[in-house]
Amino acid sequence: MTPSRRDSRSRRGPRLRRAAFAAGAIGITAALALSAWGVFLLHPRADEPVAADAVVMLAGANDGRHAYARELVEAGFADTLVVSNPGGNSERIARRLCTGAGRPAGAEVACFAPEPRTTWGEAQAVAAIARARGWERILVVTNRPHTLRAGQWMRAATGVEVRMTPIERIDWPMLPVHLVWEIAGFAKGWLNGHW
């Protein structure tokens, strides 16, 4: 091997080690940041349910939110249940709440399909309903990772007192998806001026 080839190899070694170290440091920092974000999202400030004009259930998985929203209404916290149901008939449990089979006894149920089909779309739809009905306070039901962002958007859009009452259950297998989804949702909201 010629001396110039040996010199170029010996210079490449430290560069590769520095690049590997930098990549490792970035990876560890990203993992720590994602973990901290996860802890932050898993322990949002949750409000105790109090008497309200309506219980608002945001669209989502069959993770217990449908039953919890119904329980809040049946316990007398509100006499109106508002259900975000962007999937219409394809979302079986939300459809049951909207069509009567799963409705809380003696309660009014108002269902809507948000446009756009996002948390911000839900907040805008709820704001329109709240204005039309003169509401002052709502209880919002969603999952824990979604509580912080949903609360921000609901407060920004509605102008009413928003009490976030998330379900307790965490869907652990879906948690990484929720974390990335919330990061993307916050970024999109910031870019769209929803703050």
DATA-V299887 format. One record per run of one state. SS is the DSSP state (helix for helix, strand for strand, loop for the rest). FROM is the first residue (numbers start at 1). TO is the last residue. If there is no record, write none. Layout:
ss-><SS SS>
from-><FROM FROM>
to-><TO TO>
This chain:
ss-><loop helix loop strand loop helix loop strand loop helix loop helix loop strand loop helix loop strand loop helix loop strand loop helix loop>
from-><1 3 43 54 58 65 75 80 85 88 91 92 100 108 113 119 134 137 142 144 159 161 165 172 192>
to-><2 42 53 57 64 74 79 84 87 90 91 99 107 112 118 133 136 141 143 158 160 164 171 191 195>
